[in-house]
Amino acid sequence: MNIGDRIVAWSKDEEIKKEGASGGLVTSLLTAALKGELVDEVIALQKVSEFEGVPIRTSNVDEVIKCSGSLHAAPINLTKFAVRFFEAHPDGTLALPAKPCDARGIIEQAKRKKINLEKTYLIGLNCGGTMPPITTMKMLEKMYEINPDDVIEEEIERGKLIFKTEKEEKAISIDELEEAGYGRRENCRYCETNIPVMTDVACGNWGAGKNETFVEIFTEKGLKLMNNAIELGLIETAPATEKGIKIREKTNSVMEKVAKKWHKKIFVPIEDRLERFHYYMDVMEDCIDCEACKYVCPVCACDESKCIDFYDPMDSHKISIYHLVRLLHISDSCIGCGQCTDVCPAEIPLTILHRRMADRIQAKYDYIPGMDMKIPPSFEVE
Ligand SMILES: Cc1cc2nc3c(=O)[nH]c(=O)nc-3n(C[C@H](O)[C@H](O)[C@H](O)COP(=O)(O)OP(=O)(O)OC[C@H]3O[C@@H](n4cnc5c(N)ncnc54)[C@H](O)[C@@H]3O)c2cc1C
């Protein structure tokens, strides 16, 4: 096995293979990393329901096994959990599954010395997007006529979102759901990074057969992860087929085109400067200054300190300096992950506001955050 190889792989443990999203490879890589002492701890997402997952940090193999499976309606970003690991264990080693936005957040924090990337094994998960949990439950009742409590399994296959209960299985195309205002979170619709090429290995079901994962190995660490699991007898591998490789490439390029279309639809330019100014003022007006957006932001590295400690609710312009600073502050590093919008109690479309600014700045500097270890423009010394 070499860097650059594309293979299919699956868990040798029948239970993990069955419970895993596509053959349980990721769970087996994580458990092997603990058993083979490649890492001290693992982060994984513990399932509460089909619509809720809680990130855990553990060195217990059984706990990792319980986290197998993909939660498409658990749009959490794992970056801050990795930051907390390195705060507690500066010399520790960590492995975690990482959607492209998890990986991009982690790389941005590594540039800010909050994460040691050399000691982090990033097991990339291809990602076509996550769904907002509450809206997804409403969608189930309205579009699928299924009680969310009855769902026992959910999966995405050939552009369709499938929900299973004890009695039935219903599939509706994601396009149809999104036309009706459901489906993926807004920022996932225009996200063009579906295969996390910045990780150590990228795992996904595109181009793989049933109960197997398509894996692409990108780094020495990725190779080490795979070889460790093979040596421990936990996974089986086979070369990817030409057909599988083509399917994966084609699906990825279709997804990129769909994302570009969404981007055009959502980001209608506001050419006039004054109009742009009023647009920001108006949408920020409802801010209650709770700072939740900052706490969840995977690329903010200000820790507990406030970006700026000034806010007067009586301001004639109801946009706090806090937001002005944040807009500038993350304009070079915003990855458009949508966490800020998700948590905003005032329902301000923060990700759109940040992306409107970040798109211009990042294009100007020809800089895409979180795709590699290139230093952001704000870090460059004149
Ligand atoms: C939200 C989401 C969307 C995806 N979309 C695609 C796609 O469009 N195309 C494609 O080829 N593959 C996609 N995948 C990857 C695919 O579903 C499988 O995760 C992958 O094939 C590995 O399967 P496995 O059986 O080896 O993983 P498993 O052994 O089941 O391990 C999965 C690991 O991912 C963790 N996890 C579960 N949900 C999340 C989450 N929301 N965020 C972070 N970690 C999580 C679990 O805790 C577990 O550790 C997606 C995965 C997720 C989570």
The ligand as a Gaussian input file, in Angstrom:
#p B3LYP/6-31G(d) Opt

LIG

0 1
 C      -22.730000      14.152000       7.548000
 C      -22.088000      13.126000       6.662000
 C      -22.288000      13.190000       5.278000
 C      -21.672000      12.254000       4.425000
 N      -21.868000      12.348000       3.075000
 C      -21.196000      11.503000       2.246000
 C      -21.333000      11.601000       0.826000
 O      -22.080000      12.447000       0.327000
 N      -20.598000      10.753000       0.062000
 C      -19.755000       9.814000       0.588000
 O      -19.087000       9.094000      -0.160000
 N      -19.642000       9.673000       1.926000
 C      -20.329000      10.482000       2.754000
 N      -20.205000      10.369000       4.114000
 C      -19.288000       9.337000       4.647000
 C      -19.993000       8.013000       4.839000
 O      -21.298000       8.199000       5.356000
 C      -19.228000       7.136000       5.844000
 O      -18.994000       7.870000       7.023000
 C      -17.912000       6.666000       5.313000
 O      -18.117000       5.937000       4.123000
 C      -17.210000       5.765000       6.327000
 O      -18.038000       4.687000       6.612000
 P      -17.637000       3.684000       7.755000
 O      -18.630000       2.590000       7.820000
 O      -16.194000       3.315000       7.559000
 O      -17.753000       4.639000       9.033000
 P      -18.142000       4.219000      10.512000
 O      -17.330000       3.054000      10.926000
 O      -19.611000       4.128000      10.611000
 O      -17.605000       5.480000      11.332000
 C      -18.161000       6.735000      11.140000
 C      -17.504000       7.699000      12.108000
 O      -18.000000       9.003000      11.815000
 C      -18.446000       9.636000      13.011000
 N      -19.557000      10.519000      12.660000
 C      -20.860000      10.198000      12.455000
 N      -21.564000      11.271000      12.123000
 C      -20.705000      12.314000      12.128000
 C      -20.839000      13.711000      11.895000
 N      -22.021000      14.250000      11.595000
 N      -19.738000      14.501000      12.011000
 C      -18.547000      13.969000      12.346000
 N      -18.350000      12.644000      12.578000
 C      -19.411000      11.839000      12.469000
 C      -18.863000       8.503000      13.925000
 O      -18.760000       8.870000      15.266000
 C      -17.874000       7.403000      13.545000
 O      -16.721000       7.522000      14.334000
 C      -20.834000      11.251000       4.978000
 C      -20.663000      11.190000       6.372000
 C      -21.258000      12.118000       7.213000
 C      -21.049000      12.029000       8.707000

